[in-house]
Each structure stands twice: as structure tokens, then as C-alpha cells.
Amino acid sequence: MRLFTAVLPPEDVMRELAAEVARLRMLPGADGLRWTGRAGWHFTLAFYGEVEDGLVPELTARLERAASRTEPFELALSGGGQFGHGRALWAGAEGDLRAMRLLAERAGAAARRAGVPVEEHRRYKAHLTVARSRDGVDVRPYLEALDAFRSRPWTVGELALVRSNLPTSGVPGEQPRYETVARRALGAAG
């Protein structure tokens, strides 16, 4: 199965982001972007790709240990950015980004120790993708609008192991489906 670990914002923060994305979608040229649905809004910590079913129990156990060694931390959606010269538009984060990077590193290490091949390490950048484009798009108006965006802060209290089901219908614009297969509490209480 295709898996990754993530931080999932709470529902009220998702509503704040949905309102901001609705404003972004009213800007000129917004129809040239493929907007990510709410179900796809998450902060990916570590992407594992296809994981053999037999490795999932060990991966889950190691993620539980990684989560228990990471104390809950404060986070808020804040501002935005882009990757690939307009190929991905994202909402950023503020708060204890050091703790989030540490959790991402631990999620990657947990996978390697469980025998799951993980891509080479890159410096973690907290981002939540809101839109994509096959061609580079001038996203400056969207970045200017996102610059003032701030959600309410929340305490991140868990790490989620998420299954990604890629579209199979061939219908243009179909989005992946996401299913949380495990949740692990952060901190010693987890």
C-alpha cells in the first residue's frame, strides 16, 4: 500500500483554510490550477511510497516509539509559498517548526529501521499543498493573498499514518483518496 506520515490540522483550522482557498479561487487565472480538495490537506512528514503489507506492523510500532519521544507542539497555518516555479502552491506553518522537523526526521528513521526504503534525506519544509499546475504558473497574486493568512494555533498531539489511493478512473481532475490507517499520540502519554 502507498503510505506516508502526516500532521492533520483540526477541523476548525481546515474550515479557516477552506475560506482562504475560496478567496484564492476567485483570483484571475485560478482555473489554470488544480486545487487540492480538503481531504488532501495535510503536512506530510515522510513519504514512503509502496510499502509491503508485511512491513506495516513493524512500521506502525516504530512510528509509535517515534511519536512517544516527541512532545506535543504548537502549530498554525501561516502564509504560503511555491515549489517548482508555480507547479505547487502551498500554505505554510508557524510555531514550533523545530519540533515538526524532528518528528519528520523520526518518521523517516522509523521507516528505515522497519525496512521500508525511504528517499534520500532532504531538509524538511512544512507545507500543505493547496494547488498544483502541470505548467509553471505565475502564483505571485496567490502568494500575496496568502501572505496575510494565519489560522488559529493548535497543539499537534498525534502523528498519522495515511494510505494514499491514487485515482484509477482516468477522469480529469480526479483526486487521490486518503485513509488514515493509524494514529499515534505524541509524548510520553502516547
N, C-alpha and C positions, 0 to 999 in steps of 0.2 A: 504494500500500500504506500501511497505517496504521503509523506509526513513532514511536519515542521513543528517547532515550538513557537509560542507566541504569548504576548500580553494582550488580553482582550479588554478594551475600555468598557466601563459600566454603561448600562442602557441610557441613562440621562446624558452622559457625555456623547454618546452616539447621536442622540437627538440634537444636541448642540452642533455637532459636526454636520448632520444632515441639513440643518437650516443654513449653515455656511455653504455647503456644496450646492444647495438650491440657488443661492445667490450667485455662485460662480457659474452655474449652468445658464444663467441669464446674460452673461457677458458675450459680446460678439465673438464668433468663432468657436463657441463651446460645442457645437455639433460636430466639430472636427476631432474631438477627443472621445475616447471610450471610457465612460465613467464607471468606476468600480461601485458595485452595489454594496449596501450596508453589511451584508453577510461577509463581505471580503475585507472589512475594515479591521485591521489588527496590526500590531507591531511584531513582525517576525523576529524571533531571537536567533534561531538556527534552522536552516532548511536542510532536510535530509534526503529528499527525493524518494525514490522507490526503496522501501525497507522490507526485507523478507519478513513474513509473518512470524517466523521462529525467533527473530531478534527483538520483537516488540516487548515481550515481558521483561527482558533484561534492560532494554532501553528505558522502559517505564520505571523500573526500580532505580536505575541510576539517575533518572531525572528527579525522582523523589528525594534522593540524597542531595542533589544539586540545589533543589528548591529549599530543603531544610537548612542548608548552610547560607542561604541568602535571606536577610531580614526584609520584611515588607518595606516599601519605599514610596515616596510621593512622586506623582507624575501629573502632568496636564498637557493637553494638546496645545501647541503654540506655533504660530507662524507656518511656514511651508518652504518648500524647495523643489528642485527638479533633479532628475538624473538623465543623462544622455541627450542633452540639448533639446529638451521638450518631449522626450519619449515617455517620461514618467513624472507626474505631478503629485506631490505628497504634502501631507500635514506633518509638522514636526512635533517635538516634545520639549518640555522644560521640567525641571525638578531634579531628582537625584539620578542624573544620567550615568554617573559613575556606577551606581548600583545596577542599573539596567544593563550596562556594558558587561559588568561582572556576571550577571545572570546569563547573558548571551554566551559569554565565554564558557561558563559552566555547562550550559546546554550543549554546546559543541563538544566539549570534553566528555560529557556523559555518553554521547553518541559514539565517539571514537572508542571509548572503553567498552561499550556494548558490542563493538564490531561493526558499527554502521559507518560506511565510508562517508566522509564529510569533505566538502570542497576546502581548498586551502584557505587559511585564516585571512580575513580582511578586517580592517578596523571597523567596528560596529557603528552604524549610523542609525539612530532611532528615527523611523519614518513610517507613516501609514499612507499607503498609496490610495489616492482618490481618483486618478485618471491616468490613461496611457494613450500613446499615439504610435502608430507604425512609422510615421514620418515625424521628423522633428517639428514641433510646433512652437511658435513664439508664445511662451507662457508668462511673459512679464506682467500682463494685466492680472492674471490669476495670482501670481506671487505678490503683487502689490496689494490685492484684496486680502490674501491670507496673512499678510504681514501683521495686521491688527487683530487677527483671530486668536483668542485664548479661551480655552474651556475652563470649567471649574477644576481644581485639583482633586485628585482621589488617591487613595492608598492602594498600590498594587499589592495584592495579597496572595496571588497564585500565578503559576505557570501553567499554560495549557498545551497539551499535545493535540495537534489538529491534523485531521486527514483532509487532503485536497482531492476532490473528484473532478477531473478535467472534463470539459464539455465533450460530448460524443455525437450530438445530433447534427453538427455541421451548420446549424442555424447561425447566421452572422449575429454577433453581439451576445451570444450565449455566454454566461459567466460560469466559472468553476463553482462547485458546491463545497461547502466546508462543514466538517463534522468534528466536534470536539470529542476525542476518544478517551482523554484522561485529563484530570486537573490535579495539580499538586500544590498544596499550601506552602507559602514561603515561611521561613523562620522555624525555630525550634519546635513550635507548636504543631508544625506540619508533620 
